[in-house]
Amino acid sequence: MHYFQYKNDTLFCEDVPVSTVAEEVGTPFYLYSAATLTRHFAAFDLAFAGIPHLTCFAVKSCANIAILRLFANLGGGADIVSGGELFRAGAAGVDPKKIVYSGVGKTAEEIGAALKAGILMLNVESEQELAVIQKVAAGLGLKAPISFRVNPDVDPKTHAYISTGLAKNKFGIPIGEALRVYLAARELPNITIKGVSCHIGSQLTKVSPFVESLGKLKGFIAELAGQGIAITHLDLGGGLGIRYNDEEPPEPDEYARAINKELADLDCTLILEPGRVLVGNAGVLVTRVLYTKAGLKKFIIVDAGMNDLARPSLYDAFHLIQAVERHGLEREVADVVGPICETGDFLARDRPMPKVAAGDLLAVMSAGAYGFSMSSNYNSRPRVAEVLVHGEGFHLIRDRETNDILIQGEIIPEFLVS
């Protein structure tokens, strides 16, 4: 459930008209509901209340520090994949002992920063990375807490670009090779083995791939125990899907029941990395119609483009688009496109759309996950503002970028100066 609802044909976020926010901050902008974020975190986290667990929000899905703070205040941690995300989590006040660090390309500098911060553990993705962690930890005089990301070769049945658990994907260590790697890690003086990690993909709409992966991991953890390696943490990653259109993903309690049943005989803390399921339907992208154009087909040209929301262009992803002010039920088939100089710059194609005119506002729904966090300055467009609604009030949580920011850090060398 989310708190974007119509009242007398005006779209509200909680108790604030979306049009009121647009008048104050301009368009385009991302708009999030604090009540929805809180509700989604509670629904997910409480579903696992019966077992030791830690809910680490996937920072990559929506990285604003206000949202990270909101989840931290609810007891959540952070799943990070870069030194920048480590910095963000720290700025937001996330407890380092609730931070797990994944990602196939950690640099020595990033590893060092994570160890100095005292995070819960590094999810190691290769033997070469393990060697770098050992070297960095030795240089700092520290023990590095680690798990290995084990690739179970399970088909998550999702978009190929967001599938991460198959043998052909770049992530993790194949499960058939993992025992040898754990045994090697045990011999390293600055390594402490804490867990086993797994993440098979994003936007999963069935429980069965999670259960299949967990079954393989349980067998592997038993192998480790047979070799005298005790596992205290099992990181199952994230990936639970949401409803964008006609998907029917499992509810968190259904997901939890299946996981809890499989975990009944395991004595370890479960780590979960939800991202999209917490923030996806808690945010929208608000954009204004600039022009309409009719020819062989109808175009609605808006002030948001593929640089602001990449998912439609990147994945051909569906986002419901609604009028902020409804003026009847009349609809027309149209493309909703932005100002970017790319044919791939679209938010929707060949879809029934509300009949609109220049100046009208549209809300691109379910845009809270991988919306702003994947945005760019392509075509030298400043990135948009972010706003958080809390009850009857709203708060700017990111300023709209200015043109000066677009060239920040760029330098014209002396030989080009006349």
N, C-alpha and C positions, 0 to 999 in steps of 0.2 A: 504493500500500500504506500502511496505517496500523497503529499499535501499540495498538489497542483490541481485545483478544482475550479469549475465555472460557478460564478454567482451572478445571476441576472445577466448571463451572456458575456461576462467579463472574466478572464482568466486570473485567478488569484494564486499566489504562493503563500500558503498558510493564510494569514489575515491581511496580506498586502496585495493590492492590485498590481499585476505585472507592468501595466502601463505607467503606473506611478513611478516605479523604479526607472523605467525607460526615459521618462521625462527628466529625471534628475541626473542620471549617469550617461545618457546617450546610448546609441547602439553601434555595433553589436555588443552583447555582454553575456557572460555565463551567470546563471542565477541558481543558487542552491537553497534547499530547505533544511534548516537545522533540525526541525522536528522529524523529517524523513530520515536524515542521517542517524539520528539518535534511535529512532524506531528500528531501523534496519540493523544497526549494530546490536541492539538488545535482542532482537529476534534471532540473530545468528549466534551470538555468544551464549545466550541462555539455553539454546538448544543442546549445548555441550556441558551444561552445568553439573551433570552427574559424574564427570571424569576430570582429572587434572588436565588443564589445557591452557593455551595462550593464544589469543586472537591478535595476529599481527597484520594490520592493514597493509595492502599492497600499494606502496607510495606511488608507483609508476602510474596507477590508474587515475589519480587526482591528487596532485602534490602540494596544493596550497597549505601553508603552515597553519592557517586558522582551522582547516578541516582536520589536519593531523592533530592539533591540540584538542579539538572536540573529541576525537576517538581516544586520545590519551587520557582525557578527563574521565572517560567511561571505563578505563582500565585496560585499554588496548595498547598493543605494541606496533612495531613497524617491520614490514618486509621491504628491504632496500636492495637496489641493484647497481648503485654507483656511489662514488664519494660525495657527489652533489646531493643525493638523497640522504646520505648519512648526515650531511650538514643541515639539511632541511629538518630532519627528525630531531636533531639536537636543538635547532632554533625553536621548534615547536614544543620542546619540553618533554619529548618521549623518553622514558626510562631506558638507558642503554641496555640494561639487562632484559629488555623486552624487544630487542632489535636482532633480526637475523639478516644476513647479507648473502644474497645469491648473485648469479651472473657469471657468464663464461669468460669475461675479459677484465677481471680485477687487476689493477696495476699494483706495483709494490707500494707506491705512495698511498693508494686507497686502503690497502691491507693494513699498512702501518697506522693510518688514522683510525681504522676500525678497532684495532687492538688497543691503541691508546685510550679510545673512548670506553673500552670495557664492554663491548656488545656481547650478547648471549652466545652467538656462534656464527662462524663463516660456513656457508654451504659450498663445499669445494666441488669444482666441476671437471678437473683434470689432474693427472699426475704432475704435470709441469707446474700447475698452480700450487699444488701441495708443496713442491720444492721451494717455490718462492715464499710461501707462508712460513715454512720452517726457517728460511734464511732471515726474513724480516723479524720474526718473533725472537730468534736468537740474538739479533742485533739490538733488540729492545730489552732483552733480558726477561721476556714474558713467555708464558705458555699460551698457545693459540687454541681456543676451543673450536672444534670443527665437527661438521658432519660431511658426508659425501652425498652429492645429488646423484641418486641412482636412477638410471633410465630403464623403466620396466618393459619397454616395447609394448605399450598398450595404445590402441587406437581410441582417441577421445571423441571421435565423430564430430569434429568441429571444423571450422575454416582452416585450410592448409597453413595459412600464415600464422595462426595462433595455436597450432598443434605443436606440443613440445615433448611428448612422451614416447614417440616412435624411435626405432633404432636409427632411422635416417635423419633425425633432427640433431641439431648441433649441441643440445643440452645434455649435461650429465655424463655419467660413466655407465656403460652397458652393464646390466645386472649380472651377466655372466663373468665379467671381469672384476666386479666390485670387491669380492672377498680378498683377492690378491692385493688390491690397493689398500684395503683396511689393514691387512696384516703388515704391509710396508709402513703405513702411517704409525702403527703402534710402536715401531722401533725408533721413531724420530724423537729426540729429546725435548723439543719445544712444541710438541703437538699433544693436545688432549682430545681424545675422541669422545664426543657427547651424543651424536645422533646419526640418524639416517634421514635423508631428505628426498622428496619426490615431487614433481609438478608436471602434469601431463598435458595441460593446455588450458585454454580460456573459452568462456561462453559454452560450457558443457550443459546439455539439457537432459542428461540421463545420469542416474546414480551408478549404473552398472560399471562404467569405466573406472570410477573411483574404487569401487569394491574389488574389481579385478586387480587393480594396482596394489591395494592394501593387502590382498591375499598373497601376492608375490613378495611384498616387503616383509610380511610376517614370516614367511619361509626363510627369507634372507637373514632376518634378525635372529632366528633360531640357529642358523649356520654360524653367525658371529658369536652367539653365546657358547656354541660348541667349541669355539676357538678361544674362549675366555675373554671376549670383548663384550662388555655390558653396554647396552644402549639405554640412555636416560631420556632421550627426546626423539620423537618421530614427527617429522615435518611433512605433512601431506600436501602442502602448497595450497593453491586456490583453484579458481576456474569455474565455480558454480555460476551458471548462466542466469540471465534475466529475460523478461519479456520485452522485446522491441516491437514485435508485430503479432505473429500467431504462434510463437514458441510456447511450449508448456514445460518450463524447467521445474524441477522439484523445489518444494519449499525447504527452507533451512532445517525444519524439524524432521522432514522425511530424510534428508541428506544425513542429518545427525544420527537418526535411528539406525540407518544402515552402517554408518561408520562405527558407532558405539557397539553394535552387535559384533562386528569383526574385531574390535579392540578388547573384548571382554577378558581375554587371558594375557594381555600385554601389560607389563608394569613399567610404563613410561609416560612422560608428559606429551600430550598431543599439541603440535603447533599447527595453526591454520592461517592461511594467507589470503583472506577474502579481499577482493578489490571491487570489481564491477558490481557484485551482488549488494554491496553496501552503498555505493555512490551512483550507480548507473541511472536509476530512476529518481534520484534525489536532485538532479540538476537538469536544466534546460538551457539552450542557446537562444537568446532573443535577438531577432534581426528585423530590420525595417525594409519594406518594399520600396525600391528605388523607381523601377519602371515595370511595365508589362509590355510584351511584344507578341504579336500574332503574325504567323505566316503559314508555313506548312505545319507548324505546331505552335503551341502557346508556351511562352516563357514568362516566368515571374522572376525578375532580377532583383536580388536583395543585397544588403550591404555586408553580409557574412559570406565567406568563401571557403574553399578547400583548405586554405591556410589556417582558418579558425576551427574547422571540424573536418578532419581528414578521413574519417571512417567511411563515408559514402564513396569517395573516390578510391580509397585504398582497398576496401573490402567489398565494395558495392553493398554496403550495409544499409539496412532500412532504419529510418527514424521517422516516427509519426510527426507530422507538421500540422499545427493547429493555429487558427486565428486567435490573437489575444483578445480582440473584440469581435464577437460573432454577429454577423449581419445577415441572418437567415441561413437557410440550409442549401442554397444553390452552390454547386461545385462544378469544376471544369478540369479536364485532364490537362496537365501542364508539367513542365520541368521547372524546378526551383533551382536557380543558378546564381552564382556569385560574380564578382567583378574581376576574378583572376583570369589572366590570359592563357587559359588552358581549356580545351574541350572537356577535359575531365573534371572541371570545376562545377560540381553540382551537389546539391543536398537531397534532391529527389528527382526521379525521371519518370515521365509517363504515368503520373499518379493523379487520381482525383484530388483536387485541392480546393480549399475555400476560395470563392470568388473575391479577389482583392483588388485594391487600387493603390497607386503610389502613395506612400505615407503610412499605410497600414502596418501593423506589427504582426509578426509570426513567431511562434515558439516551436523550436525544434526539440522534441521531447526525448527523454532518456539519453541525455547528452552529458551526464555527470561523469561518466567513466571514459577515459581516453579521448576526451574532448580538448579542454585547454592543455592538458599535459602533452598532447601530440601536436599542438599548434606551432606555427612558425611565422617568420617574417617574410615569407616568399612574396615577391612583387613589392618589396619594401613596405609592407603593411604592418603598422604597429599592432602588437597583440592586444586583445580586448581586455576590458575590465572584468572582475569577478565580484559577485555580490552574494552575501549570505543573509537570508531572512530568518528572523527569530521572532515568532509570534506576530505582533503588530508592527515590528520595526525591521529595518534592514541596514546592513553594514557593508561598506565597501571593503573587501578583503584583498583586492589587488587594484592598484591604479591602472587606468588605461595607459599604454605606452605612448610616449611622445616621439616626434620625429628625431629629436636629439638622441634618444636612446638607440634609434636605428643605426647611427654611425658611431656610437660609443665604442672606443677602443680602436677605431680605424685611424690610420695616419697617412698623410700625403708626404712622401719623402722629399728631401730638399731639392733633388735634381728635377722634380716636376713643378717646383715653385718658380714662377717667372719673376 
